[in-house]
Amino acid sequence: MAAREFLANQNFGFPVVEGVEMSPVAAADGPFKSDRLTPGILGGDQPKAQAIFNGVGFP
C-alpha cells in the first residue's frame, strides 16, 4: 500500500486502489469524476491520424 500511496502522491493522480489516501493536491481538485469517453471514441480517428503522420514522415 505504501508504494501505491507514494506513486499517487508523485503524479498527483487519484488513487485507483480503495484505501489509498489522496494527495492534498489531488484532493483539492474535488471528488473523482469518471470520463464518459471510451477507448473506442478516443481512438476512432487513429487510422486517419496515422495516415497523416506517415504522409509527413513522422516516425
ABEGO torsion letter per residue (X at the ends): XAAAAAAAAAAGBBBABBGBBBBAAAAAAEBBBBBABBAAAAAAAAAAAAAAAAAAGBX
